[in-house]
Amino acid sequence: MRKHKIYAILIIFIAGLVSGCKTLPQITNSVNPLDLMDNDSSFYISIPKSVDRLLIERVVQNNIRGISSKESEIVSSYLDKIYIGLNRTKDKTEIQSAIKCFLQNNVKRILSGKITENVILGDNKYQIYSNNSIDFAVLSNEILCLGRNLKDMIVSYDDIYTNGYSKDYKSKLNQNVYNYLDSSDDEIRFYANKPQSFLTILTGANLDLKLIEVSGSFVCDPKNQDQYLLSLDFLFKNEKYLKAGKSLLILAFGLTDSQSEIFNSNELLIKNIKINKKQLYKLLVI
């Protein structure tokens, strides 16, 4: 008798689910924040908090004016991975950023600024905040974005959030760059498609090496907390430029031949470069 009663309760419960399905929340889709980034930056970097929490705090404090060190520490503790695109000119630095996070109300209160615009897309409403020179939007508890082309980032988010990833979906980012940044879980990775200015700041010398692109990664040096261990991957225009460039780079970084390796005649990998953190912060303008 008891068994029949349990079955009856289950049947009523299932019937209730079916008849009430219209009131269930709309099914939504998870969004990779990297899909909000465009292809218009000259330098990209992916920073997982697990690699360097202090670097995350520095990014927050230097891009949100008026935030205190304590508030920066609180906000950073809820950020998991930051993607940044940079464009540098003589007069200014332009930033675009999409951030994977898990925000709570106390963090939203710290981040809140003046609402400058409401973006309504279908049934969804997004608010753009302005914090002095930078605009940002909290798209969900899991994604925060800011900087250049913010409206386009919101549109991209809403499309994926509402409709999901279609079979033929393509990110705005170059696919190789996308994959490289997306898989950076245990190291900080970067990509420069305009490598000349990148090298000048990094080495302090004006090296014209005829490069197509530079990518690389770095981790905190376990033996020196003020230092990173950096690996750089240089793609030269041809083999002739690689041979000349290799000697200059080894000299500029004070390295040995054993730290370098050549691939496909025009690609040079240099490993275990010791670099002061402040020098890299200067490069990133953060």
C-alpha positions as CSV (number, residue, x, y, z in Angstrom):
1,M,0.0,0.0,0.0
2,R,2.8,2.4,0.9
3,K,4.6,1.6,-2.4
4,H,1.4,2.6,-4.4
5,K,1.2,5.8,-2.5
6,I,4.8,6.7,-3.4
7,Y,4.1,5.9,-7.1
8,A,1.1,8.2,-7.0
9,I,3.1,11.0,-5.5
10,L,5.8,10.6,-8.2
11,I,3.1,10.6,-11.0
12,I,1.6,13.8,-9.6
13,F,5.0,15.4,-9.3
14,I,6.0,14.5,-12.9
15,A,2.6,15.7,-14.2
16,G,3.1,19.0,-12.4
17,L,6.4,19.5,-14.1
18,V,5.0,18.8,-17.5
19,S,1.9,21.0,-17.0
20,G,4.0,23.8,-15.5
21,C,6.8,23.8,-18.0
22,K,5.8,27.2,-19.4
23,T,6.7,28.8,-16.1
24,L,10.2,27.3,-16.0
25,P,13.1,29.8,-16.5
26,Q,14.3,30.2,-20.0
27,I,17.3,27.9,-20.8
28,T,20.4,30.0,-21.3
29,N,23.9,29.2,-22.5
30,S,27.3,29.6,-20.9
31,V,29.6,32.1,-22.6
32,N,33.4,32.0,-22.9
33,P,34.5,35.6,-22.2
34,L,37.2,35.2,-24.9
35,D,34.4,35.2,-27.5
36,L,33.6,38.8,-26.6
37,M,37.1,40.1,-27.7
38,D,37.6,41.5,-31.2
39,N,40.6,41.1,-33.5
40,D,41.6,44.8,-33.5
41,S,44.2,44.8,-30.7
42,S,47.9,44.7,-31.3
43,F,48.7,42.9,-28.1
44,Y,46.7,40.2,-26.2
45,I,47.3,38.7,-22.8
46,S,45.6,36.0,-20.7
47,I,46.1,36.2,-16.9
48,P,44.8,33.3,-14.7
49,K,44.6,34.3,-11.1
50,S,46.1,31.0,-10.1
51,V,49.4,32.1,-11.7
52,D,49.8,35.6,-10.2
53,R,47.1,37.0,-7.9
54,L,49.0,40.3,-7.4
55,L,49.1,41.0,-11.1
56,I,45.3,40.7,-11.2
57,E,45.1,43.2,-8.3
58,R,47.3,45.6,-10.2
59,V,45.1,45.4,-13.3
60,V,42.0,46.2,-11.2
61,Q,43.6,49.0,-9.3
62,N,45.1,50.7,-12.3
63,N,41.9,50.5,-14.5
64,I,39.3,51.5,-11.9
65,R,39.9,55.0,-10.6
66,G,39.2,55.7,-7.0
67,I,39.3,52.1,-5.9
68,S,41.4,51.5,-2.7
69,S,44.0,48.8,-2.3
70,K,41.6,46.9,0.0
71,E,38.7,47.1,-2.4
72,S,41.1,46.0,-5.2
73,E,42.0,43.0,-3.2
74,I,38.3,42.1,-2.6
75,V,37.4,42.5,-6.2
76,S,40.4,40.5,-7.4
77,S,39.5,37.6,-5.2
78,Y,36.4,37.1,-7.3
79,L,38.1,37.3,-10.6
80,D,39.3,34.0,-12.1
81,K,40.9,34.8,-15.5
82,I,41.4,38.1,-17.3
83,Y,41.7,38.5,-21.1
84,I,43.1,41.9,-22.2
85,G,43.6,43.5,-25.6
86,L,45.9,46.5,-25.9
87,N,46.6,49.2,-28.5
88,R,49.4,51.6,-27.7
89,T,50.1,54.9,-29.3
90,K,52.5,57.7,-28.3
91,D,49.7,59.5,-26.5
92,K,47.5,56.8,-25.0
93,T,46.8,53.2,-24.3
94,E,43.5,51.7,-25.4
95,I,42.2,48.6,-23.5
96,Q,39.6,46.0,-24.1
97,S,39.0,43.3,-21.5
98,A,36.7,40.3,-20.9
99,I,36.9,38.7,-17.5
100,K,35.8,35.3,-16.2
101,C,34.6,35.8,-12.6
102,F,32.1,34.8,-9.9
103,L,30.8,38.1,-8.6
104,Q,28.7,38.7,-5.5
105,N,26.7,41.8,-4.5
106,N,29.5,43.3,-2.3
107,V,31.8,43.3,-5.4
108,K,29.1,44.8,-7.6
109,R,28.7,47.7,-5.1
110,I,32.4,48.4,-5.3
111,L,32.4,48.3,-9.1
112,S,29.2,50.4,-9.6
113,G,29.7,53.8,-11.1
114,K,27.4,56.2,-13.0
115,I,25.1,54.4,-15.4
116,T,25.5,56.0,-18.7
117,E,23.4,53.8,-20.9
118,N,21.0,50.9,-20.9
119,V,21.4,48.4,-23.7
120,I,18.2,46.5,-24.4
121,L,18.5,43.4,-26.6
122,G,15.2,41.4,-26.8
123,D,14.1,40.6,-23.3
124,N,17.6,41.3,-21.8
125,K,18.7,44.6,-20.4
126,Y,22.4,45.5,-19.8
127,Q,23.7,48.6,-18.0
128,I,26.9,50.4,-19.0
129,Y,28.7,52.1,-16.2
130,S,31.3,54.8,-16.5
131,N,34.2,55.1,-14.0
132,N,36.0,58.2,-15.2
133,S,37.9,57.3,-18.3
134,I,36.7,53.7,-18.7
135,D,33.3,52.1,-19.4
136,F,32.3,48.6,-18.2
137,A,29.4,46.2,-17.9
138,V,28.6,43.4,-15.5
139,L,27.0,41.0,-18.0
140,S,26.3,38.3,-15.4
141,N,27.8,37.0,-12.2
142,E,30.3,35.2,-14.3
143,I,31.4,37.8,-16.9
144,L,32.6,41.4,-16.6
145,C,33.8,43.4,-19.6
146,L,35.2,46.8,-20.1
147,G,36.9,49.2,-22.5
148,R,36.9,49.6,-26.2
149,N,33.9,48.5,-28.3
150,L,31.9,47.7,-25.2
151,K,28.5,47.7,-27.0
152,D,29.8,45.2,-29.5
153,M,30.9,43.0,-26.6
154,I,27.5,43.1,-25.1
155,V,25.8,42.2,-28.4
156,S,28.2,39.2,-28.8
157,Y,27.4,38.1,-25.2
158,D,23.7,38.4,-25.6
159,D,23.7,36.4,-28.9
160,I,25.6,33.5,-27.4
161,Y,23.8,33.7,-24.1
162,T,20.4,33.6,-25.8
163,N,21.0,31.4,-28.8
164,G,24.1,29.3,-27.9
165,Y,27.0,28.5,-30.2
166,S,25.9,27.6,-33.7
167,K,27.6,24.8,-35.6
168,D,29.5,27.2,-37.9
169,Y,30.3,29.8,-35.1
170,K,33.6,31.6,-35.4
171,S,35.2,33.9,-32.9
172,K,36.2,37.4,-34.0
173,L,39.7,36.5,-32.8
174,N,42.2,34.7,-35.1
175,Q,41.6,31.0,-34.3
176,N,45.2,30.3,-33.4
177,V,45.4,33.2,-31.0
178,Y,42.0,32.2,-29.5
179,N,43.2,28.7,-28.8
180,Y,46.5,29.8,-27.5
181,L,45.0,32.2,-25.0
182,D,42.0,30.0,-24.1
183,S,44.3,27.1,-22.9
184,S,46.4,29.2,-20.6
185,D,45.5,27.7,-17.3
186,D,48.9,27.3,-15.6
187,E,50.8,30.2,-17.1
188,I,50.3,33.8,-18.3
189,R,50.2,33.9,-22.1
190,F,50.5,36.8,-24.6
191,Y,50.5,37.4,-28.3
192,A,51.8,40.5,-30.2
193,N,51.0,41.0,-33.9
194,K,53.0,44.3,-33.9
195,P,56.1,43.0,-32.2
196,Q,58.4,46.0,-32.8
197,S,57.2,48.2,-30.0
198,F,56.9,45.2,-27.7
199,L,60.6,44.3,-28.2
200,T,61.7,47.9,-27.7
201,I,60.1,48.2,-24.3
202,L,61.1,44.7,-23.3
203,T,64.8,45.0,-24.2
204,G,65.4,48.7,-24.0
205,A,66.9,48.6,-27.4
206,N,65.4,49.5,-30.8
207,L,65.8,46.1,-32.5
208,D,64.5,45.9,-36.1
209,L,64.3,42.1,-36.5
210,K,61.8,41.8,-39.4
211,L,59.3,39.9,-37.2
212,I,55.8,38.8,-38.2
213,E,54.6,38.1,-34.6
214,V,55.8,37.3,-31.1
215,S,54.0,35.1,-28.6
216,G,55.1,33.8,-25.2
217,S,54.3,32.9,-21.7
218,F,55.6,33.5,-18.2
219,V,55.3,32.2,-14.7
220,C,56.4,33.4,-11.3
221,D,60.0,32.4,-10.5
222,P,59.8,30.1,-7.5
223,K,63.2,31.2,-6.4
224,N,62.5,35.0,-6.7
225,Q,59.1,36.5,-5.9
226,D,60.0,39.7,-7.8
227,Q,60.8,37.9,-11.0
228,Y,59.1,36.0,-13.9
229,L,60.5,33.2,-16.0
230,L,59.7,34.1,-19.6
231,S,59.5,32.1,-22.8
232,L,59.3,33.9,-26.1
233,D,58.4,32.5,-29.6
234,F,59.6,34.7,-32.5
235,L,58.2,34.2,-36.0
236,F,60.6,35.9,-38.5
237,K,59.9,36.9,-42.1
238,N,62.5,34.4,-43.3
239,E,65.5,32.3,-42.3
240,K,68.0,35.1,-43.1
241,Y,66.4,37.4,-40.6
242,L,66.2,34.7,-38.0
243,K,70.0,34.1,-38.0
244,A,70.7,37.8,-37.5
245,G,67.9,38.2,-35.0
246,K,68.9,35.3,-32.9
247,S,72.4,36.7,-32.1
248,L,70.9,40.1,-31.2
249,L,68.2,38.6,-29.0
250,I,70.6,36.4,-27.1
251,L,72.9,39.4,-26.5
252,A,70.0,41.7,-25.5
253,F,68.7,39.2,-22.9
254,G,72.1,38.0,-21.8
255,L,71.4,34.4,-22.7
256,T,73.2,31.3,-23.9
257,D,72.7,29.3,-27.1
258,S,71.3,26.5,-25.0
259,Q,68.3,28.6,-24.1
260,S,67.2,28.9,-27.8
261,E,65.7,26.5,-30.3
262,I,64.9,26.9,-34.0
263,F,61.8,25.5,-35.7
264,N,60.8,25.5,-39.4
265,S,63.8,27.7,-40.4
266,N,62.0,31.0,-39.4
267,E,60.8,30.3,-35.8
268,L,62.9,30.9,-32.8
269,L,62.0,29.8,-29.2
270,I,63.9,31.3,-26.3
271,K,63.2,29.8,-22.8
272,N,63.9,30.7,-19.2
273,I,64.5,34.4,-19.6
274,K,64.6,36.0,-16.1
275,I,62.7,39.3,-16.1
276,N,61.9,41.7,-13.3
277,K,58.1,41.9,-12.7
278,K,58.1,45.8,-12.8
279,Q,59.7,45.7,-16.2
280,L,56.8,43.6,-17.5
281,Y,54.3,45.8,-15.8
282,K,55.7,48.7,-17.7
283,L,55.3,46.8,-20.9
284,L,51.7,46.0,-20.1
285,V,51.0,49.6,-18.9
286,I,49.3,48.2,-15.8
